[in-house]
């Protein structure tokens, strides 16, 4: 139930729960509310969609009568999500929209609590957390195990890539559970031009949708790949000629040596190759939907290498671990990752004479775990 604070003069503050609900992904529950102004506390934990809807609900209650400008106060700790993209980074570059104003506030700005809070913040041992909470550092150091750099991920939406083979592809991550989404990504070479999401859709319907899209977009069935793990196999059965993606299958042969590659499975191999393409600006996305962009950024950020290298093989964090970090399934990221299958299946002939995978493993055995990006090709 929602709570509220009501004053003697009739003024009222509604306390809203803005958690994203599978039953209300578009926040339609706020669509008819009218407010004078609003505030979002701990906005780093709030989905962009909630902000996007609520900012349209202010300025609708007695604003004209009392000459009150509609405003929304947003408070947060530094976090590389929609706040960073929409407000912080543009403010540092001098391109912030006049609809926004960024004010940096640190613990030391409050004379009543500065000394006590300083002691508490100084006791934080995690370097990244201290940079964020104590010093208000938005450019805090990323996890060295992350395969992709944040700025390179954001550049995906402004990169320009030249077509090479004039080939088109479709990748499909099929929902396994009630709250997961089925995600399709459509590609022209290395440019993703459309991402389509389905919620709680039957396998027969998904299979027919994929067939319709393949026909409408002139994509050969052999250029479609479908997550075959779990229920995805049922979709693949209806689309004969499409490829099946099995995350734990044996990796493709190393394109330099012709021998088995040094990854524990195909998904790890594709993820490392995807990181190379992202970090070297070889991919581009033409996606306008803000939520899809944000989800993609978050899901690529959490693709991380495991600390340990077992039997000389590189691996990434498990999907269960990623879901724990995100609070949801990385459905968009998985669909994007599968695009790399076609580059591994029929790789471009390379002219390199040094196997960078062998070099990467050598570096990690020496304790140098900080250089993961830009190392696959």
Secondary structure, DSSP 4 states (H G I P E B T S, - for coil): --EEEE-TTS-EEEE-----BTTBTT-GGGTT--BS-EEESSGGGS-HHHHHHHTTTBS-SSHHHHT----EEE-----TTHHIIIIIHHHHHT---TT-------GGG-TTTHHHHHHHHHT---HHHHHHHTT--TTPPPPTTBSS-HHHHHGGGT-----SS--EEEEEE---STT-EEEEEEEETTEEEEEEEEES--HHHHHHHHHHHHHHTT--GGGEEEE-TTTHHHHHTTSTT-EEE-TTSPPPBPTTTSSB-SBSSHHHHHHHHHHHHHHTT--EE----HHHHHHHHHHHHT-BB-S--BTTBB-B--HHHHHHHHSS--HHHHHHHGGGHHHHHTPPPP--SS-HHHHHHHHHHTT--S--TT---
